[in-house]
Amino acid sequence: MKQLSLEDTGMYWCGIDKPYADIMCAINVKIVEEPVSDPVETFLSLPSVSCSTLTVSCHSAKGTSVHYTWYKSSDPEDVPVQLSHALSLHCETLLESQQLYCTASNSVNKKSSVLVGVDVILPAQEKCVFRVKITNQESYTCWNGITTSTVLGTYDVTEEYTSRSSSLSTGVIKNPPDATAWYITWEVVRWVLFATLLVVCIVVRQC
């Protein structure tokens, strides 16, 4: 018997046909689901310059008929935010620092993943700067609206996140600088370059 499903549970009969005697025996078949293993989270989408969306995936290597749910850590109880294995994070929806996790479950058991921490440094109204960290994995820091190249590396987060959520990203960095200071420096450099270019254009036209 191959490719059995839960509906195949039941009593089966095996018959041996012999001259002048038919031998029958009963076989009771019970089909049960495989327990789920601890779900693992990964960044499904790569960082983008625009920081429009970052997707985190949750997957359990073992288990049949697995159902996935994403939760936001909250008091007095956690709040479900997504009923699928993939959670897409949008900058506009990140109003505060949060912590997220996913669960994998079936009729046999239920397992929870490690935390995904989201640290909102500047909200969406102020260019949206935030950092996303999967426990014991890499982190992403996003500066929305600033076109900067992606820097790959590792980052060990030592602080504790007090909430859970999702996020977008333009870079993975090692020991990221203060995002606000970085943004101010970028804006100053940009305007200085613009003013220099404007002066050069005026001088060239006068010549």
Backbone as JSON Lines, residues from 0, in Angstrom:
{"i":0,"aa":"M","n":[0.84,-1.18,0.0],"ca":[0.0,0.0,0.0],"c":[0.88,1.24,0.0]}
{"i":1,"aa":"K","n":[0.63,2.15,-0.92],"ca":[1.44,3.36,-1.06],"c":[0.53,4.59,-1.1]}
{"i":2,"aa":"Q","n":[1.15,5.75,-0.8],"ca":[0.47,7.04,-0.88],"c":[-0.85,7.02,-0.11]}
{"i":3,"aa":"L","n":[-0.77,6.57,1.11],"ca":[-1.97,6.5,1.94],"c":[-2.33,7.87,2.49]}
{"i":4,"aa":"S","n":[-3.6,8.07,2.77],"ca":[-4.09,9.29,3.39],"c":[-4.9,8.92,4.62]}
{"i":5,"aa":"L","n":[-5.31,9.94,5.38],"ca":[-6.09,9.68,6.59],"c":[-7.39,8.95,6.29]}
{"i":6,"aa":"E","n":[-7.93,9.16,5.1],"ca":[-9.19,8.52,4.73],"c":[-9.04,7.02,4.5]}
{"i":7,"aa":"D","n":[-7.8,6.55,4.38],"ca":[-7.57,5.11,4.15],"c":[-7.62,4.29,5.44]}
{"i":8,"aa":"T","n":[-7.8,4.94,6.58],"ca":[-7.92,4.22,7.85],"c":[-9.15,3.31,7.82]}
{"i":9,"aa":"G","n":[-9.0,2.07,8.29],"ca":[-10.14,1.17,8.34],"c":[-9.74,-0.3,8.31]}
{"i":10,"aa":"M","n":[-10.74,-1.16,8.18],"ca":[-10.53,-2.61,8.16],"c":[-10.41,-3.1,6.73]}
{"i":11,"aa":"Y","n":[-9.39,-3.9,6.48],"ca":[-9.18,-4.49,5.16],"c":[-9.13,-6.02,5.32]}
{"i":12,"aa":"W","n":[-9.51,-6.69,4.24],"ca":[-9.51,-8.15,4.26],"c":[-8.56,-8.68,3.2]}
{"i":13,"aa":"C","n":[-7.8,-9.68,3.61],"ca":[-6.87,-10.33,2.7],"c":[-7.35,-11.77,2.48]}
{"i":14,"aa":"G","n":[-7.5,-12.15,1.23],"ca":[-8.01,-13.48,0.91],"c":[-6.99,-14.33,0.16]}
{"i":15,"aa":"I","n":[-6.9,-15.58,0.52],"ca":[-6.03,-16.54,-0.18],"c":[-6.94,-17.59,-0.81]}
{"i":16,"aa":"D","n":[-6.91,-17.64,-2.11],"ca":[-7.8,-18.54,-2.85],"c":[-7.1,-19.88,-3.05]}
{"i":17,"aa":"K","n":[-7.68,-20.92,-2.43],"ca":[-7.14,-22.26,-2.58],"c":[-8.28,-23.21,-2.99]}
{"i":18,"aa":"P","n":[-7.95,-24.26,-3.68],"ca":[-9.01,-25.22,-4.04],"c":[-9.71,-25.78,-2.8]}
{"i":19,"aa":"Y","n":[-11.0,-25.71,-2.82],"ca":[-11.86,-26.23,-1.76],"c":[-11.73,-25.48,-0.43]}
{"i":20,"aa":"A","n":[-10.93,-24.34,-0.42],"ca":[-10.81,-23.6,0.85],"c":[-10.32,-22.18,0.57]}
{"i":21,"aa":"D","n":[-11.1,-21.2,1.0],"ca":[-10.7,-19.79,0.9],"c":[-10.33,-19.3,2.29]}
{"i":22,"aa":"I","n":[-9.12,-18.8,2.41],"ca":[-8.63,-18.31,3.7],"c":[-8.74,-16.79,3.72]}
{"i":23,"aa":"M","n":[-9.4,-16.23,4.69],"ca":[-9.57,-14.78,4.83],"c":[-8.98,-14.33,6.17]}
{"i":24,"aa":"C","n":[-8.29,-13.18,6.13],"ca":[-7.77,-12.59,7.37],"c":[-8.02,-11.09,7.35]}
{"i":25,"aa":"A","n":[-8.3,-10.55,8.51],"ca":[-8.61,-9.12,8.63],"c":[-7.35,-8.33,8.98]}
{"i":26,"aa":"I","n":[-7.22,-7.16,8.37],"ca":[-6.1,-6.26,8.64],"c":[-6.66,-4.89,9.0]}
{"i":27,"aa":"N","n":[-6.34,-4.43,10.17],"ca":[-6.81,-3.11,10.61],"c":[-5.71,-2.09,10.33]}
{"i":28,"aa":"V","n":[-5.98,-1.13,9.48],"ca":[-5.01,-0.1,9.08],"c":[-5.42,1.23,9.72]}
{"i":29,"aa":"K","n":[-4.47,1.83,10.44],"ca":[-4.71,3.13,11.07],"c":[-3.66,4.12,10.56]}
{"i":30,"aa":"I","n":[-4.11,5.2,9.96],"ca":[-3.23,6.23,9.4],"c":[-3.21,7.42,10.35]}
{"i":31,"aa":"V","n":[-2.02,7.84,10.77],"ca":[-1.89,9.01,11.64],"c":[-0.94,10.01,10.99]}
{"i":32,"aa":"E","n":[-1.09,11.26,11.36],"ca":[-0.23,12.3,10.82],"c":[1.13,12.28,11.5]}
{"i":33,"aa":"E","n":[2.15,12.73,10.75],"ca":[3.5,12.85,11.31],"c":[3.59,14.13,12.13]}
{"i":34,"aa":"P","n":[4.13,14.07,13.34],"ca":[4.27,15.29,14.15],"c":[5.13,16.33,13.45]}
{"i":35,"aa":"V","n":[4.84,17.59,13.68],"ca":[5.63,18.67,13.07],"c":[6.91,18.87,13.87]}
{"i":36,"aa":"S","n":[7.95,19.32,13.18],"ca":[9.21,19.67,13.83],"c":[9.25,21.17,14.1]}
{"i":37,"aa":"D","n":[10.27,21.62,14.81],"ca":[10.4,23.05,15.11],"c":[10.49,23.86,13.82]}
{"i":38,"aa":"P","n":[9.62,24.83,13.62],"ca":[9.67,25.64,12.4],"c":[10.89,26.55,12.38]}
{"i":39,"aa":"V","n":[11.42,26.76,11.18],"ca":[12.6,27.61,10.97],"c":[12.19,28.8,10.11]}
{"i":40,"aa":"E","n":[12.65,29.99,10.48],"ca":[12.33,31.22,9.74],"c":[13.52,31.63,8.87]}
{"i":41,"aa":"T","n":[13.22,32.1,7.68],"ca":[14.24,32.6,6.76],"c":[13.7,33.84,6.06]}
{"i":42,"aa":"F","n":[14.62,34.7,5.59],"ca":[14.23,35.84,4.77],"c":[13.98,35.33,3.36]}
{"i":43,"aa":"L","n":[12.72,35.41,2.94],"ca":[12.34,34.87,1.64],"c":[12.69,35.82,0.51]}
{"i":44,"aa":"S","n":[12.56,37.11,0.74],"ca":[12.89,38.12,-0.28],"c":[14.18,38.8,0.09]}
{"i":45,"aa":"L","n":[14.99,39.11,-0.91],"ca":[16.26,39.78,-0.68],"c":[16.04,41.26,-0.43]}
{"i":46,"aa":"P","n":[16.97,41.93,0.22],"ca":[16.86,43.37,0.45],"c":[16.76,44.13,-0.87]}
{"i":47,"aa":"S","n":[15.99,45.19,-0.88],"ca":[15.86,46.02,-2.07],"c":[16.14,47.47,-1.7]}
{"i":48,"aa":"V","n":[16.54,48.24,-2.7],"ca":[16.87,49.64,-2.45],"c":[15.65,50.41,-1.96]}
{"i":49,"aa":"S","n":[14.48,50.07,-2.51],"ca":[13.28,50.82,-2.17],"c":[12.68,50.43,-0.83]}
{"i":50,"aa":"C","n":[13.09,49.28,-0.28],"ca":[12.53,48.81,1.0],"c":[11.02,48.65,0.93]}
{"i":51,"aa":"S","n":[10.49,48.31,-0.21],"ca":[9.04,48.24,-0.32],"c":[8.45,47.08,0.46]}
{"i":52,"aa":"T","n":[9.09,45.91,0.4],"ca":[8.56,44.74,1.08],"c":[9.69,43.79,1.46]}
{"i":53,"aa":"L","n":[9.56,43.18,2.61],"ca":[10.46,42.11,3.03],"c":[9.59,40.96,3.52]}
{"i":54,"aa":"T","n":[9.84,39.76,3.0],"ca":[9.04,38.6,3.35],"c":[9.85,37.61,4.17]}
{"i":55,"aa":"V","n":[9.28,37.19,5.28],"ca":[9.9,36.18,6.14],"c":[9.08,34.91,6.04]}
{"i":56,"aa":"S","n":[9.76,33.78,5.79],"ca":[9.08,32.51,5.61],"c":[9.28,31.61,6.82]}
{"i":57,"aa":"C","n":[8.27,30.82,7.12],"ca":[8.3,29.87,8.23],"c":[8.06,28.47,7.67]}
{"i":58,"aa":"H","n":[8.96,27.52,7.99],"ca":[8.83,26.18,7.42],"c":[9.23,25.12,8.43]}
{"i":59,"aa":"S","n":[8.43,24.06,8.5],"ca":[8.72,22.91,9.34],"c":[9.16,21.75,8.44]}
{"i":60,"aa":"A","n":[10.35,21.19,8.7],"ca":[10.91,20.15,7.83],"c":[10.13,18.84,7.93]}
{"i":61,"aa":"K","n":[9.47,18.6,9.04],"ca":[8.71,17.37,9.22],"c":[7.27,17.7,9.57]}
{"i":62,"aa":"G","n":[6.4,16.75,9.25],"ca":[4.99,16.93,9.57],"c":[4.12,16.84,8.34]}
{"i":63,"aa":"T","n":[2.91,16.34,8.52],"ca":[1.93,16.27,7.45],"c":[0.76,17.19,7.77]}
{"i":64,"aa":"S","n":[0.15,17.72,6.71],"ca":[-0.99,18.64,6.85],"c":[-0.67,19.76,7.84]}
{"i":65,"aa":"V","n":[0.45,20.44,7.59],"ca":[0.94,21.46,8.51],"c":[0.23,22.79,8.25]}
{"i":66,"aa":"H","n":[-0.21,23.43,9.31],"ca":[-0.83,24.75,9.24],"c":[0.09,25.76,9.94]}
{"i":67,"aa":"Y","n":[0.3,26.9,9.27],"ca":[1.21,27.92,9.8],"c":[0.42,29.17,10.21]}
{"i":68,"aa":"T","n":[0.83,29.78,11.31],"ca":[0.23,31.02,11.78],"c":[1.32,31.92,12.35]}
{"i":69,"aa":"W","n":[1.29,33.2,11.97],"ca":[2.21,34.2,12.52],"c":[1.51,34.96,13.64]}
{"i":70,"aa":"Y","n":[2.26,35.21,14.72],"ca":[1.72,35.93,15.87],"c":[2.58,37.14,16.2]}
{"i":71,"aa":"K","n":[1.92,38.15,16.73],"ca":[2.6,39.3,17.32],"c":[2.56,39.16,18.83]}
{"i":72,"aa":"S","n":[3.72,39.26,19.46],"ca":[3.78,39.15,20.91],"c":[3.08,40.34,21.55]}
{"i":73,"aa":"S","n":[2.16,40.05,22.45],"ca":[1.37,41.12,23.04],"c":[0.82,40.67,24.39]}
{"i":74,"aa":"D","n":[0.49,41.62,25.24],"ca":[-0.15,41.35,26.53],"c":[-1.62,41.76,26.46]}
{"i":75,"aa":"P","n":[-2.53,41.0,27.01],"ca":[-2.31,39.8,27.84],"c":[-2.07,38.52,27.05]}
{"i":76,"aa":"E","n":[-2.36,38.51,25.73],"ca":[-2.13,37.32,24.93],"c":[-1.66,37.73,23.54]}
{"i":77,"aa":"D","n":[-0.95,36.82,22.87],"ca":[-0.41,37.1,21.54],"c":[-1.52,37.19,20.51]}
{"i":78,"aa":"V","n":[-1.28,38.01,19.48],"ca":[-2.31,38.3,18.47],"c":[-1.9,37.68,17.13]}
{"i":79,"aa":"P","n":[-2.77,36.85,16.5],"ca":[-2.45,36.32,15.18],"c":[-2.49,37.42,14.13]}
{"i":80,"aa":"V","n":[-1.49,37.43,13.23],"ca":[-1.42,38.48,12.21],"c":[-1.4,37.92,10.8]}
{"i":81,"aa":"Q","n":[-1.12,36.62,10.63],"ca":[-1.06,36.04,9.29],"c":[-1.29,34.54,9.37]}
{"i":82,"aa":"L","n":[-2.21,34.03,8.52],"ca":[-2.53,32.6,8.53],"c":[-1.89,31.92,7.33]}
{"i":83,"aa":"S","n":[-0.58,32.01,7.22],"ca":[0.17,31.33,6.15],"c":[1.62,31.24,6.57]}
{"i":84,"aa":"H","n":[2.42,30.54,5.77],"ca":[3.83,30.36,6.13],"c":[4.66,31.61,5.86]}
{"i":85,"aa":"A","n":[4.19,32.49,4.97],"ca":[4.96,33.68,4.59],"c":[4.33,34.93,5.18]}
{"i":86,"aa":"L","n":[5.18,35.78,5.75],"ca":[4.73,37.05,6.31],"c":[5.43,38.19,5.58]}
{"i":87,"aa":"S","n":[4.67,39.0,4.87],"ca":[5.22,40.15,4.14],"c":[5.14,41.39,5.02]}
{"i":88,"aa":"L","n":[6.27,42.05,5.15],"ca":[6.37,43.22,6.02],"c":[6.44,44.48,5.18]}
{"i":89,"aa":"H","n":[5.61,45.45,5.5],"ca":[5.53,46.7,4.77],"c":[5.9,47.86,5.69]}
{"i":90,"aa":"C","n":[6.7,48.76,5.17],"ca":[7.19,49.87,5.98],"c":[6.04,50.69,6.57]}
{"i":91,"aa":"E","n":[4.99,50.89,5.78],"ca":[3.9,51.75,6.21],"c":[3.14,51.19,7.41]}
{"i":92,"aa":"T","n":[3.24,49.88,7.63],"ca":[2.48,49.26,8.72],"c":[3.28,49.12,10.01]}
{"i":93,"aa":"L","n":[4.55,49.5,9.98],"ca":[5.4,49.38,11.17],"c":[5.28,50.63,12.02]}
{"i":94,"aa":"L","n":[4.38,50.59,12.99],"ca":[4.13,51.76,13.83],"c":[4.98,51.76,15.1]}
{"i":95,"aa":"E","n":[5.49,50.59,15.47],"ca":[6.27,50.48,16.7],"c":[7.17,49.25,16.63]}
{"i":96,"aa":"S","n":[8.15,49.21,17.52],"ca":[9.01,48.03,17.62],"c":[8.17,46.84,18.1]}
{"i":97,"aa":"Q","n":[8.45,45.67,17.54],"ca":[7.62,44.5,17.82],"c":[8.46,43.23,17.81]}
{"i":98,"aa":"Q","n":[7.83,42.14,18.24],"ca":[8.4,40.8,18.11],"c":[7.36,39.89,17.49]}
{"i":99,"aa":"L","n":[7.81,39.05,16.55],"ca":[6.92,38.12,15.87],"c":[7.47,36.7,16.01]}
{"i":100,"aa":"Y","n":[6.58,35.74,15.85],"ca":[7.0,34.35,15.75],"c":[5.91,33.58,15.01]}
{"i":101,"aa":"C","n":[6.26,32.4,14.53],"ca":[5.27,31.59,13.81],"c":[5.09,30.26,14.53]}
{"i":102,"aa":"T","n":[3.95,29.63,14.27],"ca":[3.68,28.3,14.8],"c":[3.38,27.35,13.64]}
{"i":103,"aa":"A","n":[3.81,26.11,13.78],"ca":[3.48,25.04,12.84],"c":[2.69,23.99,13.62]}
{"i":104,"aa":"S","n":[1.54,23.58,13.09],"ca":[0.69,22.67,13.85],"c":[-0.08,21.74,12.92]}
{"i":105,"aa":"N","n":[-0.46,20.6,13.47],"ca":[-1.41,19.69,12.83],"c":[-2.21,19.02,13.95]}
{"i":106,"aa":"S","n":[-2.9,17.94,13.64],"ca":[-3.75,17.3,14.65],"c":[-2.95,16.59,15.73]}
{"i":107,"aa":"V","n":[-1.64,16.42,15.52],"ca":[-0.8,15.7,16.48],"c":[-0.16,16.64,17.48]}
{"i":108,"aa":"N","n":[0.47,17.71,17.01],"ca":[1.18,18.61,17.93],"c":[1.31,20.0,17.34]}
{"i":109,"aa":"K","n":[1.95,20.89,18.1],"ca":[2.14,22.29,17.7],"c":[3.51,22.75,18.18]}
{"i":110,"aa":"K","n":[4.26,23.43,17.29],"ca":[5.59,23.92,17.62],"c":[5.69,25.41,17.28]}
{"i":111,"aa":"S","n":[6.51,26.13,18.06],"ca":[6.71,27.57,17.84],"c":[8.15,27.84,17.41]}
{"i":112,"aa":"S","n":[8.33,28.89,16.62],"ca":[9.65,29.27,16.13],"c":[10.34,30.22,17.1]}
{"i":113,"aa":"V","n":[11.58,30.58,16.76],"ca":[12.28,31.62,17.51],"c":[11.69,32.98,17.14]}
{"i":114,"aa":"L","n":[12.12,34.01,17.83],"ca":[11.55,35.34,17.64],"c":[12.16,36.06,16.44]}
{"i":115,"aa":"V","n":[11.33,36.87,15.81],"ca":[11.77,37.85,14.82],"c":[11.56,39.22,15.45]}
{"i":116,"aa":"G","n":[12.64,39.94,15.7],"ca":[12.55,41.25,16.33],"c":[12.59,42.37,15.31]}
{"i":117,"aa":"V","n":[11.74,43.34,15.47],"ca":[11.71,44.52,14.61],"c":[11.9,45.76,15.47]}
{"i":118,"aa":"D","n":[12.97,46.48,15.22],"ca":[13.29,47.69,15.97],"c":[13.06,48.9,15.07]}
{"i":119,"aa":"V","n":[11.97,49.63,15.31],"ca":[11.64,50.81,14.51],"c":[12.44,52.0,15.04]}
{"i":120,"aa":"I","n":[13.37,52.5,14.22],"ca":[14.21,53.63,14.6],"c":[13.56,54.94,14.22]}
{"i":121,"aa":"L","n":[13.04,55.03,13.0],"ca":[12.24,56.17,12.55],"c":[10.98,55.63,11.9]}
{"i":122,"aa":"P","n":[9.8,56.13,12.25],"ca":[8.56,55.63,11.65],"c":[8.45,56.04,10.19]}
{"i":123,"aa":"A","n":[7.42,55.52,9.53],"ca":[7.24,55.76,8.1],"c":[7.08,57.24,7.78]}
{"i":124,"aa":"Q","n":[6.5,58.02,8.71],"ca":[6.31,59.45,8.48],"c":[7.64,60.19,8.43]}
{"i":125,"aa":"E","n":[8.7,59.58,8.95],"ca":[10.01,60.22,8.98],"c":[11.04,59.39,8.22]}
{"i":126,"aa":"K","n":[10.67,58.96,7.02],"ca":[11.55,58.2,6.12],"c":[11.62,56.71,6.42]}
{"i":127,"aa":"C","n":[11.17,56.27,7.57],"ca":[11.08,54.86,7.92],"c":[12.45,54.18,7.97]}
{"i":128,"aa":"V","n":[13.03,54.14,9.14],"ca":[14.29,53.44,9.38],"c":[14.04,52.38,10.44]}
{"i":129,"aa":"F","n":[14.39,51.13,10.14],"ca":[14.15,50.06,11.09],"c":[15.12,48.91,10.87]}
{"i":130,"aa":"R","n":[15.22,48.04,11.88],"ca":[16.11,46.89,11.82],"c":[15.32,45.63,12.13]}
{"i":131,"aa":"V","n":[15.58,44.55,11.36],"ca":[14.9,43.27,11.54],"c":[15.93,42.21,11.88]}
{"i":132,"aa":"K","n":[15.64,41.4,12.88],"ca":[16.59,40.38,13.33],"c":[15.87,39.09,13.65]}
{"i":133,"aa":"I","n":[16.3,37.99,12.98],"ca":[15.86,36.65,13.35],"c":[16.86,36.11,14.37]}
{"i":134,"aa":"T","n":[16.37,35.61,15.48],"ca":[17.25,35.12,16.53],"c":[18.26,34.12,15.99]}
{"i":135,"aa":"N","n":[19.54,34.37,16.32],"ca":[20.66,33.51,15.9],"c":[20.9,33.53,14.39]}
{"i":136,"aa":"Q","n":[20.37,34.54,13.71],"ca":[20.61,34.68,12.28],"c":[21.02,36.12,11.97]}
{"i":137,"aa":"E","n":[21.13,36.41,10.66],"ca":[21.52,37.74,10.21],"c":[20.41,38.75,10.47]}
{"i":138,"aa":"S","n":[20.77,40.02,10.38],"ca":[19.79,41.09,10.55],"c":[19.82,41.99,9.32]}
{"i":139,"aa":"Y","n":[18.73,42.71,9.11],"ca":[18.62,43.68,8.03],"c":[18.29,45.04,8.61]}
{"i":140,"aa":"T","n":[18.97,46.07,8.13],"ca":[18.64,47.44,8.5],"c":[18.18,48.17,7.25]}
{"i":141,"aa":"C","n":[17.06,48.85,7.34],"ca":[16.46,49.48,6.17],"c":[16.36,50.98,6.36]}
{"i":142,"aa":"W","n":[16.83,51.74,5.34],"ca":[16.62,53.18,5.27],"c":[15.72,53.42,4.08]}
{"i":143,"aa":"N","n":[14.45,53.56,4.29],"ca":[13.51,53.69,3.17],"c":[13.69,55.03,2.47]}
{"i":144,"aa":"G","n":[13.75,54.99,1.14],"ca":[13.85,56.21,0.35],"c":[15.27,56.66,0.1]}
{"i":145,"aa":"I","n":[16.28,55.99,0.69],"ca":[17.68,56.35,0.46],"c":[18.32,55.27,-0.39]}
{"i":146,"aa":"T","n":[18.82,55.63,-1.56],"ca":[19.4,54.66,-2.46],"c":[20.85,54.41,-2.08]}
{"i":147,"aa":"T","n":[21.07,53.39,-1.29],"ca":[22.41,53.03,-0.87],"c":[22.66,51.57,-1.19]}
{"i":148,"aa":"S","n":[23.9,51.21,-1.45],"ca":[24.22,49.84,-1.82],"c":[24.05,48.92,-0.63]}
{"i":149,"aa":"T","n":[23.77,47.66,-0.9],"ca":[23.6,46.67,0.15],"c":[24.95,46.17,0.61]}
{"i":150,"aa":"V","n":[25.14,46.13,1.92],"ca":[26.39,45.65,2.5],"c":[26.08,44.37,3.24]}
{"i":151,"aa":"L","n":[26.78,43.28,2.89],"ca":[26.54,42.0,3.51],"c":[27.5,41.79,4.67]}
{"i":152,"aa":"G","n":[27.04,41.06,5.67],"ca":[27.9,40.79,6.8],"c":[27.1,40.12,7.9]}
{"i":153,"aa":"T","n":[27.64,40.09,9.08],"ca":[26.94,39.5,10.21],"c":[26.81,40.54,11.3]}
{"i":154,"aa":"Y","n":[25.81,40.34,12.11],"ca":[25.55,41.31,13.18],"c":[24.98,40.58,14.37]}
{"i":155,"aa":"D","n":[25.65,40.63,15.48],"ca":[25.19,40.0,16.7],"c":[24.41,41.0,17.53]}
{"i":156,"aa":"V","n":[23.13,40.78,17.64],"ca":[22.27,41.69,18.4],"c":[22.34,41.3,19.87]}
{"i":157,"aa":"T","n":[22.64,42.28,20.72],"ca":[22.74,42.01,22.15],"c":[21.55,42.53,22.92]}
{"i":158,"aa":"E","n":[20.85,43.51,22.33],"ca":[19.72,44.06,23.06],"c":[18.51,43.14,22.95]}
{"i":159,"aa":"E","n":[17.6,43.25,23.9],"ca":[16.38,42.48,23.89],"c":[15.29,43.27,23.21]}
{"i":160,"aa":"Y","n":[14.54,42.62,22.32],"ca":[13.38,43.26,21.71],"c":[12.19,43.05,22.64]}
{"i":161,"aa":"T","n":[11.39,44.06,22.76],"ca":[10.24,43.96,23.65],"c":[8.94,43.8,22.9]}
{"i":162,"aa":"S","n":[8.94,43.8,21.57],"ca":[7.75,43.52,20.81],"c":[8.1,42.71,19.58]}
{"i":163,"aa":"R","n":[7.07,42.31,18.77],"ca":[7.38,41.54,17.6],"c":[6.68,42.06,16.37]}
{"i":164,"aa":"S","n":[7.34,42.05,15.18],"ca":[6.66,42.46,13.97],"c":[7.44,42.09,12.76]}
{"i":165,"aa":"S","n":[7.18,42.76,11.61],"ca":[7.85,42.43,10.4],"c":[8.51,43.65,9.83]}
{"i":166,"aa":"S","n":[9.3,43.46,8.7],"ca":[9.94,44.64,8.18],"c":[10.57,44.45,6.85]}
{"i":167,"aa":"L","n":[11.08,45.55,6.32],"ca":[11.69,45.63,5.03],"c":[13.16,45.92,5.17]}
{"i":168,"aa":"S","n":[13.9,45.9,4.06],"ca":[15.32,46.02,4.28],"c":[16.09,46.42,3.05]}
{"i":169,"aa":"T","n":[17.11,47.24,3.25],"ca":[18.04,47.53,2.17],"c":[19.42,47.07,2.48]}
{"i":170,"aa":"G","n":[19.72,46.57,3.64],"ca":[21.07,46.14,3.87],"c":[21.24,45.29,5.09]}
{"i":171,"aa":"V","n":[22.25,44.41,4.99],"ca":[22.68,43.65,6.15],"c":[24.03,44.2,6.52]}
{"i":172,"aa":"I","n":[24.18,44.69,7.74],"ca":[25.4,45.4,8.07],"c":[25.99,44.87,9.36]}
{"i":173,"aa":"K","n":[27.26,45.09,9.54],"ca":[27.92,44.72,10.79],"c":[28.08,45.96,11.63]}
{"i":174,"aa":"N","n":[27.57,45.89,12.87],"ca":[27.6,47.03,13.79],"c":[27.07,48.29,13.12]}
{"i":175,"aa":"P","n":[25.77,48.35,12.78],"ca":[25.23,49.47,12.03],"c":[25.36,50.77,12.79]}
{"i":176,"aa":"P","n":[25.62,51.89,12.07],"ca":[25.73,53.19,12.72],"c":[24.38,53.69,13.16]}
{"i":177,"aa":"D","n":[24.4,54.75,13.92],"ca":[23.15,55.38,14.32],"c":[22.42,55.86,13.07]}
{"i":178,"aa":"A","n":[21.19,55.36,12.87],"ca":[20.49,55.62,11.62],"c":[20.14,57.09,11.45]}
{"i":179,"aa":"T","n":[19.77,57.75,12.53],"ca":[19.4,59.16,12.42],"c":[20.6,60.0,12.02]}
{"i":180,"aa":"A","n":[21.74,59.78,12.65],"ca":[22.95,60.53,12.3],"c":[23.37,60.24,10.87]}
{"i":181,"aa":"W","n":[23.23,58.99,10.49],"ca":[23.59,58.61,9.11],"c":[22.71,59.33,8.1]}
{"i":182,"aa":"Y","n":[21.43,59.39,8.39],"ca":[20.51,60.03,7.47],"c":[20.79,61.53,7.37]}
{"i":183,"aa":"I","n":[21.05,62.19,8.5],"ca":[21.36,63.62,8.48],"c":[22.62,63.89,7.68]}
{"i":184,"aa":"T","n":[23.65,63.06,7.89],"ca":[24.9,63.22,7.13],"c":[24.66,63.08,5.64]}
{"i":185,"aa":"W","n":[23.85,62.09,5.29],"ca":[23.53,61.87,3.87],"c":[22.85,63.1,3.26]}
{"i":186,"aa":"E","n":[21.88,63.64,3.99],"ca":[21.16,64.8,3.47],"c":[22.1,66.0,3.3]}
{"i":187,"aa":"V","n":[23.01,66.22,4.26],"ca":[23.96,67.34,4.16],"c":[24.86,67.16,2.95]}
{"i":188,"aa":"V","n":[25.41,65.97,2.78],"ca":[26.3,65.71,1.64],"c":[25.56,65.9,0.33]}
{"i":189,"aa":"R","n":[24.32,65.45,0.28],"ca":[23.55,65.56,-0.95],"c":[23.33,67.02,-1.35]}
{"i":190,"aa":"W","n":[22.98,67.85,-0.35],"ca":[22.74,69.26,-0.66],"c":[24.03,70.01,-0.98]}
{"i":191,"aa":"V","n":[25.13,69.63,-0.35],"ca":[26.42,70.25,-0.68],"c":[26.82,69.94,-2.11]}
{"i":192,"aa":"L","n":[26.64,68.7,-2.52],"ca":[26.96,68.32,-3.9],"c":[26.07,69.05,-4.89]}
{"i":193,"aa":"F","n":[24.78,69.2,-4.52],"ca":[23.86,69.9,-5.41],"c":[24.27,71.37,-5.56]}
{"i":194,"aa":"A","n":[24.63,72.01,-4.43],"ca":[25.04,73.41,-4.49],"c":[26.32,73.58,-5.3]}
{"i":195,"aa":"T","n":[27.26,72.66,-5.14],"ca":[28.51,72.72,-5.9],"c":[28.25,72.6,-7.39]}
{"i":196,"aa":"L","n":[27.38,71.66,-7.76],"ca":[27.04,71.48,-9.17],"c":[26.37,72.72,-9.74]}
{"i":197,"aa":"L","n":[25.52,73.35,-8.95],"ca":[24.83,74.56,-9.39],"c":[25.81,75.7,-9.63]}
{"i":198,"aa":"V","n":[26.78,75.87,-8.73],"ca":[27.79,76.92,-8.89],"c":[28.63,76.66,-10.14]}
{"i":199,"aa":"V","n":[29.01,75.43,-10.36],"ca":[29.82,75.1,-11.54],"c":[29.05,75.41,-12.82]}
{"i":200,"aa":"C","n":[27.77,75.1,-12.85],"ca":[26.96,75.38,-14.04],"c":[26.88,76.88,-14.31]}
{"i":201,"aa":"I","n":[26.72,77.69,-13.25],"ca":[26.64,79.15,-13.41],"c":[27.96,79.7,-13.95]}
{"i":202,"aa":"V","n":[29.07,79.23,-13.39],"ca":[30.39,79.69,-13.84],"c":[30.63,79.32,-15.3]}
{"i":203,"aa":"V","n":[30.27,78.12,-15.69],"ca":[30.47,77.67,-17.07],"c":[29.64,78.51,-18.03]}
{"i":204,"aa":"R","n":[28.42,78.82,-17.68],"ca":[27.57,79.62,-18.56],"c":[28.09,81.05,-18.7]}
{"i":205,"aa":"Q","n":[28.65,81.6,-17.63],"ca":[29.2,82.96,-17.71],"c":[30.45,83.01,-18.58]}
{"i":206,"aa":"C","n":[31.2,81.93,-18.59],"ca":[32.4,81.88,-19.43],"c":[32.02,81.73,-20.9]}
